[in-house]
Amino acid sequence: MIEVEVKLNIGGTEFEKLFQQVLPKELSNGFPKDFPNGFSNGFHQSPFESFMFSALPFFGMTIFILVIGMFIFIAIKGIKQWNDNNAQPVLTVATSIVAKRADVSRRAHGANDGVGHHQRTNTSYFVTFQVESGDRMEFQIKPQEYGLLVEGDVGLLTFQGTRYHSFERKK
């Protein structure tokens, strides 16, 4: 068993002597000429590599901050909309349904070879109402209500800000 004592302040020649003591004679023929002071200055980088190793942490941190900032922005925007809706009065107005639409979004993830490939589909349902003054409002509604509503239906719409509550069809 070979024991090696490593000192923190090893210079190039001391390092070379230490390795000559530890390594067998075949392997300790000296250090390559590329390394002028043994291993102390042996790692040479091109200017591009030097820039990339110093700039990579900066770019990584910038992207991380942007992503976190985006999540915070979206959360604040959602909370603001929720507060604005809560501050509005609940209104019930005579209206008619002028349009319906479904927004289908698909997300695929997994391996390109088809193994472990998953696809997720999400459908959001929207109805556009028109009040007597001619103004139109679109609300996202639940799938159960979407199927019960028909374009041309007339009735009472209850809403609060941008939040849909209900639609009661007149018979």
Beta strands, then each sheet from edge to edge (+ up, - down):
strand 1: 91-109
strand 2: 118-131
strand 3: 136-141
strand 4: 154-160
strand 5: 163-169
sheet 1: 3+ 2- 1+ 4- 5+
end
